[in-house]
Amino acid sequence: MTVPGYSICAADGLGRSLRLWRALRRVKQAHAAELLQVSQAMVSRWEAGTLVPDAEEQARLRRLMAARLDSAGDHALARLVTGSSTSAHLVCDLTHRLLAASQGRSHDWNFRTPELLGQSLWRFATPEIRAAEAALTEDGWFEPEPPAIELDTGANGSPLVPIRRGRMRWTRLQLSDGAFVRLAETIA
């Protein structure tokens, strides 16, 4: 079963993300298991990478660990993105929910950015973006110091959130609460 609005490609990275999320919040495996409605053994297997969560479990993990702009530093990051003249946007790394978009990106889209805030942009992803998402684990995206990922993409044909043929860069950043966001930039 696939869950609308979520990629299920990098599911094996969710266990590592959960371990970091728990450590930053000082949440024990037993409590995380309660929150996720699974056994502690299941949480342990996810974190060890010996078991990949199914689609429903992935959706619960993503909801639990979704990025939120809570601190002053997080809001400052969103303001920097919003005030930028380049084409860039910030999304939750797990859910692809839009958190902020630059003036340049808002100009690119035929949809008002405030109406998209909080909405997953995954439905607009091109095949190239989906393929890059599937390769995140092997590219080191979930490691402590992940590299920026650059990719070429084709157009998506969407009248609402058009993606044009070109090159983009993804940078993984961590918010104050330990959640991860992705800065997606168009490279000229």
Helices and strands as residue ranges (DSSP letters): H 13-25, H 29-36, H 40-48, H 55-65, H 72-83, E 88-92, E 98-101, H 103-108, H 113-116, G 122-124, H 127-134, E 149-153, E 166-174, E 180-187
